[in-house]
Amino acid sequence: MADRYLTVAQVAELLGTTERFPRRLIAERRIVFVKVGRHVRIPESALNAFIEAHTVQPIGYRRSSLRRAA
């Protein structure tokens, strides 16, 4: 299966951010990217892996840890 290569603008739109955020991720080498000449592309699989790695799961509360008000 071929991977789609996204532009910085497409990544920003998918993340709901400005273009500055994906550019910072690229500059800080925090996301996989491909340089094609002077153009930068981010593989869709790399974006999905980045999102998955930074997803925070909710904390599950145990009933015994919850206190009732008196």
The first five atom37 places (N, CA, C, CB, O) and aatype in JSON, in Angstrom:
{
  "aatype": [12, 0, 3, 1, 18, 10, 16, 19, 0, 5, 19, 0, 6, 10, 10, 7, 16, 16, 6, 1, 13, 14, 1, 1, 10, 9, 0, 6, 1, 1, 9, 19, 13, 19, 11, 19, 7, 1, 8, 19, 1, 9, 14, 6, 15, 0, 10, 2, 0, 13, 9, 6, 0, 8, 16, 19, 5, 14, 9, 7, 18, 1, 1, 15, 15, 10, 1, 1, 0, 0],
  "atom_mask": [
    [1, 1, 1, 1, 1],
    [1, 1, 1, 1, 1],
    [1, 1, 1, 1, 1],
    [1, 1, 1, 1, 1],
    [1, 1, 1, 1, 1],
    [1, 1, 1, 1, 1],
    [1, 1, 1, 1, 1],
    [1, 1, 1, 1, 1],
    [1, 1, 1, 1, 1],
    [1, 1, 1, 1, 1],
    [1, 1, 1, 1, 1],
    [1, 1, 1, 1, 1],
    [1, 1, 1, 1, 1],
    [1, 1, 1, 1, 1],
    [1, 1, 1, 1, 1],
    [1, 1, 1, 0, 1],
    [1, 1, 1, 1, 1],
    [1, 1, 1, 1, 1],
    [1, 1, 1, 1, 1],
    [1, 1, 1, 1, 1],
    [1, 1, 1, 1, 1],
    [1, 1, 1, 1, 1],
    [1, 1, 1, 1, 1],
    [1, 1, 1, 1, 1],
    [1, 1, 1, 1, 1],
    [1, 1, 1, 1, 1],
    [1, 1, 1, 1, 1],
    [1, 1, 1, 1, 1],
    [1, 1, 1, 1, 1],
    [1, 1, 1, 1, 1],
    [1, 1, 1, 1, 1],
    [1, 1, 1, 1, 1],
    [1, 1, 1, 1, 1],
    [1, 1, 1, 1, 1],
    [1, 1, 1, 1, 1],
    [1, 1, 1, 1, 1],
    [1, 1, 1, 0, 1],
    [1, 1, 1, 1, 1],
    [1, 1, 1, 1, 1],
    [1, 1, 1, 1, 1],
    [1, 1, 1, 1, 1],
    [1, 1, 1, 1, 1],
    [1, 1, 1, 1, 1],
    [1, 1, 1, 1, 1],
    [1, 1, 1, 1, 1],
    [1, 1, 1, 1, 1],
    [1, 1, 1, 1, 1],
    [1, 1, 1, 1, 1],
    [1, 1, 1, 1, 1],
    [1, 1, 1, 1, 1],
    [1, 1, 1, 1, 1],
    [1, 1, 1, 1, 1],
    [1, 1, 1, 1, 1],
    [1, 1, 1, 1, 1],
    [1, 1, 1, 1, 1],
    [1, 1, 1, 1, 1],
    [1, 1, 1, 1, 1],
    [1, 1, 1, 1, 1],
    [1, 1, 1, 1, 1],
    [1, 1, 1, 0, 1],
    [1, 1, 1, 1, 1],
    [1, 1, 1, 1, 1],
    [1, 1, 1, 1, 1],
    [1, 1, 1, 1, 1],
    [1, 1, 1, 1, 1],
    [1, 1, 1, 1, 1],
    [1, 1, 1, 1, 1],
    [1, 1, 1, 1, 1],
    [1, 1, 1, 1, 1],
    [1, 1, 1, 1, 1]
  ],
  "atom_positions": [
    [[0.84, -1.18, 0.0], [0.0, 0.0, 0.0], [0.89, 1.24, 0.0], [-0.96, 0.0, 1.22], [1.78, 1.37, 0.84]],
    [[0.64, 2.14, -0.93], [1.44, 3.35, -1.04], [1.01, 4.38, -0.01], [1.33, 3.94, -2.46], [-0.18, 4.53, 0.29]],
    [[1.99, 5.07, 0.53], [1.73, 6.08, 1.54], [1.53, 7.43, 0.86], [2.89, 6.16, 2.57], [2.25, 7.77, -0.07]],
    [[0.56, 8.2, 1.32], [0.36, 9.56, 0.81], [1.36, 10.49, 1.47], [-1.09, 10.06, 1.05], [1.64, 10.36, 2.67]],
    [[1.89, 11.42, 0.71], [2.8, 12.42, 1.24], [2.07, 13.76, 1.29], [4.1, 12.52, 0.37], [1.59, 14.25, 0.27]],
    [[2.01, 14.32, 2.48], [1.22, 15.53, 2.72], [2.11, 16.76, 2.78], [0.41, 15.41, 4.01], [3.26, 16.69, 3.23]],
    [[1.59, 17.87, 2.31], [2.3, 19.13, 2.43], [2.15, 19.65, 3.86], [1.76, 20.18, 1.4], [1.34, 19.14, 4.64]],
    [[2.94, 20.65, 4.18], [2.85, 21.26, 5.51], [1.46, 21.86, 5.72], [3.94, 22.36, 5.69], [0.9, 21.76, 6.81]],
    [[0.91, 22.46, 4.69], [-0.43, 23.05, 4.79], [-1.49, 21.97, 5.05], [-0.77, 23.82, 3.51], [-2.41, 22.19, 5.84]],
    [[-1.37, 20.83, 4.39], [-2.33, 19.74, 4.6], [-2.23, 19.18, 6.01], [-2.1, 18.62, 3.57], [-3.24, 18.89, 6.64]],
    [[-1.0, 19.04, 6.51], [-0.81, 18.54, 7.88], [-1.41, 19.52, 8.88], [0.69, 18.32, 8.17], [-2.07, 19.12, 9.83]],
    [[-1.17, 20.82, 8.66], [-1.72, 21.83, 9.56], [-3.24, 21.78, 9.57], [-1.23, 23.23, 9.16], [-3.86, 21.92, 10.62]],
    [[-3.82, 21.59, 8.41], [-5.29, 21.52, 8.33], [-5.81, 20.29, 9.06], [-5.74, 21.5, 6.86], [-6.82, 20.37, 9.77]],
    [[-5.15, 19.15, 8.89], [-5.59, 17.93, 9.57], [-5.45, 18.04, 11.07], [-4.79, 16.73, 9.07], [-6.29, 17.52, 11.81]],
    [[-4.4, 18.73, 11.55], [-4.2, 18.9, 12.98], [-5.01, 20.06, 13.56], [-2.74, 19.11, 13.27], [-5.14, 20.18, 14.77]],
    [[-5.55, 20.9, 12.7], [-6.32, 22.05, 13.17], [-5.43, 23.13, 13.74], [0.0, 0.0, 0.0], [-5.81, 23.82, 14.69]],
    [[-4.23, 23.29, 13.17], [-3.28, 24.28, 13.65], [-2.86, 25.18, 12.49], [-2.04, 23.6, 14.29], [-3.33, 25.02, 11.36]],
    [[-1.99, 26.12, 12.79], [-1.4, 26.92, 11.72], [-0.24, 26.14, 11.12], [-0.92, 28.31, 12.26], [0.16, 25.1, 11.66]],
    [[0.31, 26.61, 10.01], [1.44, 25.94, 9.36], [2.7, 26.01, 10.23], [1.71, 26.57, 8.0], [3.62, 25.22, 10.04]],
    [[2.74, 26.94, 11.15], [3.92, 27.1, 11.98], [4.19, 25.86, 12.84], [3.75, 28.32, 12.88], [5.35, 25.5, 13.05]],
    [[3.14, 25.22, 13.34], [3.32, 24.05, 14.21], [3.99, 22.88, 13.49], [1.97, 23.6, 14.76], [4.98, 22.36, 14.0]],
    [[3.48, 22.42, 12.32], [4.19, 21.33, 11.63], [5.61, 21.73, 11.21], [3.4, 20.89, 10.41], [6.51, 20.89, 11.21]],
    [[5.81, 22.98, 10.85], [7.17, 23.44, 10.5], [8.1, 23.34, 11.7], [7.14, 24.89, 9.97], [9.27, 22.99, 11.56]],
    [[7.58, 23.65, 12.89], [8.4, 23.53, 14.11], [8.71, 22.07, 14.4], [7.68, 24.17, 15.32], [9.83, 21.74, 14.8]],
    [[7.73, 21.18, 14.2], [7.98, 19.75, 14.38], [9.09, 19.27, 13.45], [6.69, 18.94, 14.13], [9.94, 18.47, 13.85]],
    [[9.09, 19.75, 12.23], [10.11, 19.39, 11.25], [11.47, 19.96, 11.67], [9.73, 19.91, 9.85], [12.47, 19.25, 11.65]],
    [[11.5, 21.22, 12.05], [12.76, 21.87, 12.44], [13.39, 21.2, 13.66], [12.53, 23.35, 12.72], [14.61, 21.09, 13.75]],
    [[12.55, 20.75, 14.58], [13.04, 20.1, 15.8], [13.23, 18.6, 15.62], [12.09, 20.37, 16.96], [13.57, 17.9, 16.57]],
    [[12.99, 18.09, 14.4], [13.13, 16.66, 14.07], [12.26, 15.79, 14.98], [14.59, 16.23, 14.19], [12.69, 14.72, 15.42]],
    [[11.03, 16.26, 15.25], [10.11, 15.52, 16.11], [9.13, 14.69, 15.3], [9.35, 16.47, 17.01], [8.34, 13.94, 15.87]],
    [[9.16, 14.81, 13.96], [8.29, 14.04, 13.09], [9.1, 13.64, 11.85], [7.01, 14.85, 12.69], [10.0, 14.36, 11.42]],
    [[8.77, 12.48, 11.31], [9.45, 11.99, 10.1], [9.0, 12.85, 8.92], [9.14, 10.48, 9.83], [7.82, 13.15, 8.78]],
    [[9.95, 13.23, 8.07], [9.6, 13.99, 6.88], [10.52, 13.59, 5.74], [9.69, 15.5, 7.14], [11.57, 12.98, 5.95]],
    [[10.12, 13.95, 4.52], [10.87, 13.65, 3.31], [11.13, 14.96, 2.59], [10.12, 12.64, 2.39], [10.23, 15.78, 2.42]],
    [[12.37, 15.16, 2.17], [12.7, 16.34, 1.37], [12.77, 15.93, -0.09], [14.04, 16.99, 1.84], [13.5, 15.01, -0.46]],
    [[12.0, 16.62, -0.9], [12.01, 16.41, -2.34], [12.46, 17.73, -2.94], [10.59, 15.95, -2.9], [11.66, 18.64, -3.16]],
    [[13.76, 17.81, -3.2], [14.32, 19.09, -3.62], [14.22, 20.05, -2.45], [0.0, 0.0, 0.0], [14.74, 19.78, -1.37]],
    [[13.57, 21.16, -2.66], [13.37, 22.1, -1.55], [12.02, 21.95, -0.88], [13.53, 23.51, -2.04], [11.7, 22.67, 0.07]],
    [[11.22, 21.01, -1.36], [9.9, 20.77, -0.81], [9.97, 19.75, 0.33], [8.93, 20.28, -1.9], [10.77, 18.82, 0.29]],
    [[9.13, 19.94, 1.31], [9.07, 19.04, 2.46], [7.71, 18.36, 2.46], [9.31, 19.8, 3.81], [6.67, 19.01, 2.33]],
    [[7.72, 17.05, 2.6], [6.48, 16.27, 2.66], [6.53, 15.37, 3.88], [6.28, 15.44, 1.36], [7.59, 14.89, 4.28]],
    [[5.36, 15.16, 4.47], [5.24, 14.3, 5.64], [4.38, 13.1, 5.25], [4.64, 15.07, 6.87], [3.24, 13.28, 4.83]],
    [[4.92, 11.88, 5.39], [4.11, 10.7, 5.08], [2.9, 10.62, 6.01], [4.96, 9.41, 5.2], [3.0, 10.91, 7.2]],
    [[1.78, 10.22, 5.47], [0.55, 10.13, 6.26], [0.73, 9.15, 7.43], [-0.62, 9.69, 5.38], [0.19, 9.38, 8.51]],
    [[1.48, 8.08, 7.21], [1.72, 7.1, 8.28], [2.54, 7.73, 9.41], [2.45, 5.86, 7.72], [2.32, 7.39, 10.57]],
    [[3.46, 8.63, 9.08], [4.27, 9.31, 10.11], [3.39, 10.25, 10.93], [5.43, 10.1, 9.46], [3.55, 10.36, 12.14]],
    [[2.45, 10.93, 10.27], [1.53, 11.81, 10.99], [0.65, 11.0, 11.93], [0.67, 12.61, 9.99], [0.43, 11.39, 13.08]],
    [[0.14, 9.86, 11.45], [-0.69, 9.0, 12.29], [0.1, 8.46, 13.48], [-1.27, 7.83, 11.48], [-0.43, 8.38, 14.59]],
    [[1.36, 8.09, 13.26], [2.21, 7.59, 14.34], [2.49, 8.7, 15.36], [3.54, 7.04, 13.77], [2.52, 8.44, 16.56]],
    [[2.7, 9.93, 14.88], [2.94, 11.06, 15.78], [1.71, 11.3, 16.65], [3.29, 12.34, 14.97], [1.83, 11.49, 17.86]],
    [[0.54, 11.29, 16.04], [-0.7, 11.51, 16.79], [-0.9, 10.39, 17.81], [-1.91, 11.58, 15.82], [-1.26, 10.66, 18.96]],
    [[-0.68, 9.16, 17.41], [-0.85, 8.02, 18.31], [0.12, 8.1, 19.49], [-0.64, 6.7, 17.55], [-0.25, 7.8, 20.62]],
    [[1.37, 8.5, 19.22], [2.38, 8.57, 20.28], [2.09, 9.68, 21.28], [3.76, 8.8, 19.66], [2.54, 9.61, 22.43]],
    [[1.35, 10.69, 20.86], [1.08, 11.83, 21.74], [-0.36, 11.87, 22.24], [1.4, 13.11, 21.02], [-0.81, 12.89, 22.77]],
    [[-1.08, 10.78, 22.07], [-2.45, 10.69, 22.55], [-2.42, 10.31, 24.03], [-3.28, 9.66, 21.73], [-1.78, 9.33, 24.42]],
    [[-3.12, 11.07, 24.83], [-3.18, 10.84, 26.28], [-4.49, 10.15, 26.6], [-3.04, 12.17, 27.08], [-5.56, 10.64, 26.26]],
    [[-4.39, 9.0, 27.26], [-5.57, 8.24, 27.63], [-6.13, 8.77, 28.95], [-5.24, 6.72, 27.74], [-5.37, 9.22, 29.81]],
    [[-7.45, 8.72, 29.12], [-8.05, 9.18, 30.38], [-7.69, 8.23, 31.52], [-9.58, 9.3, 30.24], [-7.42, 7.05, 31.31]],
    [[-7.69, 8.77, 32.72], [-7.42, 7.98, 33.91], [-8.7, 7.28, 34.33], [-6.86, 8.87, 35.07], [-9.76, 7.9, 34.39]],
    [[-8.6, 6.0, 34.62], [-9.76, 5.25, 35.09], [-9.82, 5.33, 36.6], [0.0, 0.0, 0.0], [-8.85, 4.98, 37.28]],
    [[-10.93, 5.77, 37.14], [-11.08, 5.89, 38.59], [-11.66, 4.6, 39.15], [-11.99, 7.09, 38.95], [-12.56, 4.0, 38.57]],
    [[-11.14, 4.2, 40.27], [-11.71, 3.06, 41.0], [-12.76, 3.62, 41.94], [-10.61, 2.25, 41.78], [-12.62, 4.72, 42.46]],
    [[-13.79, 2.87, 42.14], [-14.88, 3.34, 43.01], [-14.39, 3.61, 44.43], [-16.01, 2.33, 43.04], [-14.89, 4.53, 45.08]],
    [[-13.44, 2.82, 44.92], [-12.98, 3.0, 46.3], [-12.18, 4.29, 46.47], [-12.13, 1.8, 46.73], [-12.04, 4.79, 47.59]],
    [[-11.65, 4.82, 45.38], [-10.85, 6.03, 45.52], [-11.72, 7.3, 45.53], [-9.82, 6.11, 44.38], [-11.25, 8.38, 45.88]],
    [[-12.98, 7.16, 45.14], [-13.89, 8.31, 45.15], [-14.51, 8.45, 46.54], [-15.01, 8.15, 44.06], [-14.95, 7.46, 47.14]],
    [[-14.53, 9.63, 47.03], [-15.1, 9.87, 48.37], [-16.49, 10.48, 48.22], [-14.18, 10.8, 49.2], [-16.76, 11.26, 47.31]],
    [[-17.34, 10.1, 49.15], [-18.69, 10.65, 49.16], [-18.71, 11.84, 50.1], [-19.73, 9.58, 49.58], [-18.04, 11.85, 51.13]],
    [[-19.49, 12.83, 49.74], [-19.65, 13.99, 50.61], [-20.52, 13.6, 51.79], [-20.26, 15.19, 49.84], [-21.5, 12.87, 51.63]],
    [[-20.18, 14.09, 52.96], [-20.94, 13.75, 54.18], [-22.16, 14.6, 54.3], [-20.08, 13.91, 55.42], [-22.92, 14.45, 55.26]]
  ]
}
